[in-house]
Amino acid sequence: MASTKAYLDFILEQLSETEDISFRPMMGEYILYCRGRVVGGIYDDRFLVKVTKGASALLPDAVRELPYEGAKEMLLVDEVEDKAFLKTLLETMAAELPPPKKKK
């Protein structure tokens, strides 16, 4: 099942207080970026983020799910109604993740 544009729009609205958020469609799903770093995505209308120290600390009881078969586990974000929490989560993750590699 692919993700809906309506769910993406909802998540983007929830992230509207977070600076430098972008997305890219990929095979019916959406990859989410914060400050140019991949932080997670929308998979089957689920908001999943990468497992990092900061994300694990902020989401200690989060369910780990696979975005698709063969992928690494990610954390399911259930608290999608709390804009301030989402801002803290993504900014924490962006500070931890390496910057994108330069294209040649």
C-alpha distance (Angstrom), angle and dihedral (degrees) to the residues before:
residue distance angle dihedral
M1 . . .
A2 3.80 . .
S3 3.78 123.0 .
T4 3.78 120.2 -101.0
K5 3.79 124.5 -118.6
A6 3.82 87.2 -130.5
Y7 3.83 91.7 61.9
L8 3.80 91.0 46.3
D9 3.81 89.7 51.0
F10 3.82 90.1 49.7
I11 3.82 92.4 51.8
L12 3.81 91.9 45.2
E13 3.82 89.1 52.7
Q14 3.81 89.4 50.6
L15 3.82 88.3 51.6
S16 3.81 93.5 46.8
E17 3.83 91.8 108.9
T18 3.81 91.2 54.9
E19 3.80 115.4 88.7
D20 3.79 124.7 -127.5
I21 3.82 99.8 15.4
S22 3.78 118.1 159.4
F23 3.78 137.9 160.3
R24 3.77 140.8 -156.4
P25 3.80 125.9 -155.5
M26 3.78 113.6 -125.5
M27 3.80 125.6 178.5
G28 3.81 95.2 -31.6
E29 3.80 93.9 -42.9
Y30 3.82 133.4 83.8
I31 3.80 129.6 -120.9
L32 3.83 113.8 -148.9
Y33 3.79 124.6 -146.9
C34 3.79 131.8 -166.8
R35 3.81 116.1 -168.1
G36 3.81 88.6 -11.9
R37 3.81 93.1 -56.4
V38 3.80 123.0 117.2
V39 3.81 105.2 -116.2
G40 3.79 100.3 165.6
G41 3.74 141.9 -65.8
I42 3.75 152.0 -128.7
Y43 3.80 110.7 -84.8
D44 3.81 121.2 174.7
D45 3.82 88.3 -17.6
R46 3.81 91.4 -54.7
F47 3.81 123.0 121.8
L48 3.81 105.5 -133.7
V49 3.81 126.9 177.2
K50 3.78 132.9 -165.7
V51 3.78 118.4 -92.8
T52 3.82 106.6 -106.8
K53 3.80 131.3 152.5
G54 3.78 91.4 -104.1
A55 3.80 95.1 45.7
S56 3.82 91.2 47.7
A57 3.81 90.6 50.3
L58 3.82 92.7 48.7
L59 3.82 93.0 43.0
P60 3.82 102.3 36.6
D61 3.81 94.3 157.4
A62 3.79 97.6 39.0
V63 3.77 118.4 136.3
R64 3.80 113.6 -119.0
E65 3.77 112.6 -132.2
L66 3.77 137.8 173.7
P67 3.79 113.7 -115.8
Y68 3.81 89.0 -153.0
E69 3.79 137.3 -15.0
G70 3.79 112.7 -66.0
A71 3.82 95.1 17.8
K72 3.80 129.2 119.4
E73 3.78 117.6 -95.7
M74 3.78 117.0 -92.5
L75 3.80 133.6 -167.6
L76 3.79 118.7 -101.3
V77 3.81 111.0 -132.0
D78 3.80 108.8 -144.8
E79 3.81 96.7 167.4
V80 3.80 94.8 77.0
E81 3.82 94.0 138.6
D82 3.84 94.5 65.4
K83 3.82 107.8 82.4
A84 3.82 93.8 -177.6
F85 3.81 91.5 52.7
L86 3.81 92.3 47.9
K87 3.80 90.3 50.1
T88 3.81 91.1 51.8
L89 3.81 91.4 45.9
L90 3.79 96.5 51.1
E91 3.79 95.7 40.6
T92 3.82 90.0 50.2
M93 3.78 90.6 50.5
A94 3.82 94.0 45.9
A95 3.81 89.9 54.3
E96 3.83 90.5 53.0
L97 3.79 100.4 43.8
P98 3.80 122.6 83.1
P99 3.80 118.5 -107.1
P100 3.79 116.8 -99.9
K101 3.78 116.6 -85.9
K102 3.78 116.6 -104.3
K103 3.79 114.2 -107.2
K104 3.78 115.2 -124.6
